[in-house]
Amino acid sequence: MRTLEWAQPMMNRQQTASDMIGEGNLRPQTLLENYLSVALNLRKCSVMTVPAEFPDAEAVAMAIDLACISDYQELAAEKDIKKKTKLIQKFKQRLREAYQEEVRKSSSYTSHIKWTNRLDLRVFEVEVRPTVRELFIYTAKDVENKLDELSASRTLIREQFLRSLRKPMPRSAVVYPEEYFPDYVFRVAELLGYPKCCIEAYIEGRREGYVLAEDRASRQIRTGRAQGLAPEPYAYFVKDFIPCVPSCANAAAVGHRFFEEFGQFDKGLQESYSQCLKTNVANVESYIERIAAHKEKMKAQAQELGIMTM
C-alpha cells in the first residue's frame, strides 16, 4: 500500500480532501477520478486530455488560436503545393510552441503540477495533435514502461494508417486511428482499470463499422428510461468511461469500490463523488446533443477567427 492511503494522519487527510473540494483551478471530479484514484491504488493509471479538461480550456485554446492565426492565414493563401507542404510543417511547429507557451502558464496547469507533486504522482505526456496532449497519471515504474511501449505502438499505428488511407473515413478514425486496433485498445483500457466486458463491447462496436461507443451508450440509456429502467450510476465510475450496458455489474463494482475507498480517506469525499457519478451519467446520456452543440460552437469560433471550416 502507498504511504498516502492510510499512513497519513487523519488531520492531513481531512485537509487534503478539503483542499480538493475547494480547488478552484481544477474540477473536484478531475482530482478524485484522475488523481486520487491512482494515488489510492484504485487503478494503475488514469488519463486526461489537455487543455480540454482544464477549467480554463476555452481561454487557453483561444490564446493558442490567436497566436497562430497569421501562420494559418499564410498557409491558407499559399497555392504552390511544395511551398504549402513546408508551411504545413511550419504551422504545426508554431502550434506546438503556442501550446507550450499558453498551457504552461495557465492556472489549471499550475494546479495540475501542484497536485501531482502533493499526491506523489507521475505524468506521462503524449501528443495527440500539436495543440492536444493526453496526460497519463500513474505511480509505478512498470506502468511507465507499459506506457512507453503503448506510445511506440501508437506512433507505428498512425504511420501505417496514414500510408494505407485510400477512402474517406470518419473523423474519429483519422484523429484516433489507434482506437480501431483491438490489441492497442485492450492494453490501454486495462491499464485504466476498465472491466474486460466493457473493453470488449467497445472493440466490438468498432468492428461493426466505426460505431461510436458514446453514441451507443447514449441510446442505451434513453432506451432503458423509455422502458422504465434507470442506469446504474456506479457503472459510470469515471468521466468518459463507457460501460458495456447501463447496468454492468463489473463496472458498478468498480464504482462502489471508489465510493468506499474515497470515504475511508475522508467521508466528505463521498458526497462529491456521488455528484461525479450523476454528472458522468448525464454526460453520456446527452452525448448526441452535446456533440452537435460543440460542432456549432467550433464552427462559430472558426468563422470569428476567419478560418474556413469543412
C-alpha positions in Angstrom: 0.0 0.0 0.0 1.2 3.5 -0.7 2.0 5.9 2.1 -0.8 8.3 1.1 -3.5 5.8 1.7 -3.7 5.2 5.5 -0.4 6.3 7.0 -1.4 10.0 6.6 -2.7 11.4 9.9 -6.5 11.9 9.9 -6.0 15.7 10.0 -3.8 15.6 6.9 -6.4 13.5 5.0 -9.1 15.9 6.0 -7.1 18.8 4.8 -6.3 17.1 1.5 -9.9 16.3 1.0 -11.0 19.9 1.9 -8.4 21.3 -0.5 -9.6 19.1 -3.3 -13.2 20.1 -2.9 -12.2 23.8 -2.7 -9.7 23.7 -5.6 -10.6 26.5 -8.0 -8.3 25.7 -10.9 -9.1 22.0 -11.3 -12.5 20.4 -11.1 -13.1 18.2 -8.0 -14.1 15.4 -10.4 -10.7 15.5 -12.1 -8.9 15.4 -8.8 -11.0 12.5 -7.5 -11.3 10.3 -10.6 -7.9 11.0 -12.2 -5.6 11.9 -9.3 -6.8 10.4 -6.0 -8.0 7.1 -7.6 -4.4 6.5 -8.7 -2.8 7.7 -5.5 -5.0 5.3 -3.5 -4.2 2.4 -5.9 -7.8 2.1 -7.0 -6.4 1.8 -10.5 -2.9 1.7 -12.1 -3.4 4.7 -14.3 -5.7 7.5 -15.4 -5.8 9.7 -18.4 -7.0 13.3 -19.1 -7.0 15.4 -22.3 -5.3 18.8 -22.0 -6.3 21.6 -22.3 -9.9 20.4 -22.9 -10.3 19.1 -19.3 -8.9 22.2 -17.7 -11.5 24.7 -16.4 -9.6 27.5 -18.3 -9.5 25.4 -21.5 -11.5 27.8 -23.6 -9.3 30.8 -22.8 -6.2 28.7 -23.4 -7.5 27.4 -26.8 -8.4 31.0 -27.9 -5.0 32.2 -26.9 -3.3 29.5 -29.0 -5.6 30.3 -32.0 -4.8 34.0 -31.8 -1.0 33.3 -31.5 -1.1 31.2 -34.7 -3.7 33.0 -36.8 -1.1 34.8 -39.0 0.6 31.5 -39.7 -2.7 29.9 -40.7 -3.5 32.8 -43.0 -0.2 32.5 -44.7 -0.8 28.7 -45.2 -4.3 29.2 -46.5 -3.2 31.8 -49.0 -0.3 29.7 -50.5 -1.2 27.9 -53.7 2.1 26.3 -54.6 2.0 22.7 -53.4 5.7 22.4 -52.4 5.6 25.7 -50.5 2.3 24.7 -48.9 3.8 21.4 -47.6 6.6 23.3 -45.9 4.2 25.8 -44.5 2.1 23.0 -43.0 5.1 21.8 -41.1 5.9 25.3 -40.0 2.3 25.8 -38.9 2.4 22.6 -36.8 5.6 23.6 -35.1 4.1 27.0 -34.3 1.0 25.3 -32.8 3.3 23.2 -30.6 5.2 26.3 -29.5 1.9 28.1 -28.7 0.6 25.1 -26.8 3.7 25.1 -24.6 3.5 28.8 -24.0 -0.2 29.1 -23.2 -0.8 25.8 -21.4 2.3 26.1 -19.2 1.3 29.5 -17.9 -2.4 28.6 -17.3 -3.6 28.5 -13.7 -5.0 25.0 -14.3 -1.7 23.6 -15.3 0.0 25.2 -12.3 -2.6 23.4 -10.1 -2.0 20.2 -12.0 1.7 20.3 -11.1 0.9 21.2 -7.5 -1.4 18.2 -7.1 0.7 15.6 -8.9 3.6 16.6 -6.6 1.4 16.7 -3.5 0.0 13.2 -4.2 3.4 11.8 -5.3 2.1 11.0 -8.9 4.0 10.8 -12.1 2.8 12.0 -15.5 3.4 10.5 -19.0 2.6 13.1 -21.7 1.5 12.0 -25.3 0.9 14.4 -28.2 -2.4 13.7 -29.9 -2.2 16.7 -32.1 0.1 19.8 -31.9 -2.3 21.5 -29.5 -3.7 18.5 -27.7 -2.0 16.2 -25.1 -3.1 13.2 -23.2 -1.7 13.1 -19.7 -1.4 9.6 -18.2 -1.2 9.8 -14.4 0.4 6.9 -12.6 2.8 5.9 -9.8 4.6 2.6 -10.6 7.6 2.2 -12.8 6.2 -0.8 -14.6 3.2 1.3 -15.7 5.7 3.8 -17.2 7.3 1.0 -19.2 4.0 -0.1 -20.5 3.1 3.5 -21.5 6.4 3.7 -23.3 5.5 0.6 -25.3 2.0 1.8 -26.0 3.3 5.2 -27.2 5.6 3.5 -29.6 2.8 1.2 -30.8 0.5 4.2 -31.3 3.1 6.1 -33.4 3.5 3.0 -35.6 -0.2 2.5 -36.0 -0.7 6.1 -37.0 2.1 5.9 -39.6 0.7 2.7 -41.1 -2.8 4.1 -41.1 -1.8 7.2 -43.0 0.1 5.2 -45.6 -2.9 2.9 -46.1 -5.6 5.5 -46.2 -7.4 5.1 -49.5 -11.0 6.1 -48.9 -12.9 8.7 -46.8 -13.1 7.8 -43.2 -15.0 9.1 -40.1 -13.2 12.0 -38.4 -12.7 9.8 -35.3 -10.8 7.2 -37.3 -8.5 9.9 -38.8 -7.8 11.6 -35.5 -7.6 8.5 -33.4 -6.8 5.6 -35.7 -5.4 3.5 -32.8 -8.9 3.1 -31.4 -9.6 0.8 -34.3 -6.8 -1.6 -33.3 -8.1 -4.1 -30.7 -4.8 -5.0 -29.1 -3.9 -1.4 -28.5 -7.3 -0.5 -27.1 -7.3 -3.5 -24.8 -3.9 -2.8 -23.4 -4.7 0.9 -22.7 -8.1 0.2 -21.2 -6.8 -2.5 -19.0 -4.2 0.0 -17.6 -7.0 2.4 -16.9 -8.9 -0.2 -14.9 -11.8 -0.7 -17.2 -13.7 -4.1 -16.9 -13.0 -6.7 -19.6 -16.6 -6.9 -20.7 -16.8 -3.2 -21.3 -13.5 -3.2 -23.3 -14.7 -6.0 -25.5 -18.0 -4.2 -26.1 -16.1 -1.1 -27.2 -13.9 -3.1 -29.5 -16.8 -5.0 -31.0 -18.6 -1.7 -31.8 -15.5 -0.6 -33.8 -15.5 -3.9 -35.7 -19.1 -3.4 -36.7 -18.3 -0.3 -38.7 -17.0 2.8 -36.8 -19.7 2.8 -34.2 -19.1 5.5 -31.6 -19.3 4.0 -28.1 -20.6 7.3 -26.8 -23.5 7.3 -29.3 -24.3 3.6 -28.5 -24.2 4.3 -24.7 -26.4 7.4 -25.0 -29.0 5.4 -26.9 -28.8 2.6 -24.4 -29.7 4.9 -21.5 -32.5 6.5 -23.5 -34.0 3.2 -24.5 -33.8 1.9 -20.9 -35.5 5.0 -19.5 -38.3 4.6 -22.0 -38.8 1.1 -20.6 -38.7 2.4 -17.0 -35.1 1.3 -16.4 -32.7 3.8 -14.9 -28.9 3.4 -15.5 -26.8 2.3 -12.6 -24.7 5.4 -11.6 -21.9 3.4 -10.1 -21.3 1.8 -13.6 -20.2 5.2 -14.8 -17.3 5.4 -12.3 -15.1 7.9 -14.2 -15.6 10.5 -16.8 -15.6 9.3 -20.4 -15.8 5.6 -19.4 -18.5 3.7 -21.3 -19.9 0.6 -19.7 -21.0 -2.3 -22.0 -24.6 -1.8 -20.7 -26.0 0.8 -18.3 -26.4 -1.9 -15.6 -23.0 -3.5 -15.9 -22.3 -5.3 -12.6 -18.5 -5.3 -13.2 -18.3 -1.6 -13.8 -20.7 -0.9 -10.9 -18.4 -2.9 -8.6 -15.5 -0.6 -9.5 -17.7 2.5 -8.8 -18.7 1.1 -5.4 -15.1 0.4 -4.6 -14.2 4.0 -5.5 -17.0 5.3 -3.3 -16.0 3.2 -0.3 -12.3 4.0 -0.6 -12.8 7.7 -1.0 -15.0 7.6 2.1 -12.3 5.8 4.0 -9.9 8.5 3.0 -12.4 11.2 4.1 -16.1 10.9 4.5 -16.7 14.3 2.8 -15.4 12.9 -0.5 -18.3 10.5 -0.9 -20.8 13.3 -1.4 -18.5 14.9 -4.1 -18.0 11.5 -5.8 -21.8 10.8 -5.8 -22.2 14.1 -7.7 -19.4 13.0 -10.1 -21.4 9.8 -10.9 -24.5 11.7 -11.6 -22.6 14.0 -13.9 -21.0 11.1 -15.7 -24.4 9.5 -16.4 -25.8 12.9 -17.6 -22.9 13.5 -19.9 -23.2 10.1 -21.5 -26.9 10.4 -21.9 -26.7 13.8 -23.5 -23.8 13.0 -25.8 -25.7 13.4 -29.1 -26.9 16.9 -28.2 -23.5 17.9 -26.7 -21.5 16.9 -29.7 -23.9 18.8 -32.0 -23.6 21.9 -29.9 -19.8 21.5 -29.7 -19.6 21.4 -33.5 -21.7 24.5 -33.9 -19.5 26.3 -31.3 -16.3 25.3 -33.1 -17.7 26.5 -36.4 -18.7 29.9 -34.9 -15.3 30.4 -33.3 -13.5 29.4 -36.6 -15.7 31.9 -38.5 -14.9 34.6 -35.9 -11.1 34.0 -36.5 -11.6 33.9 -40.2 -10.8 30.2 -40.6 -12.6 28.2 -43.2 -14.3 25.0 -41.9 -15.2 21.9 -43.8 
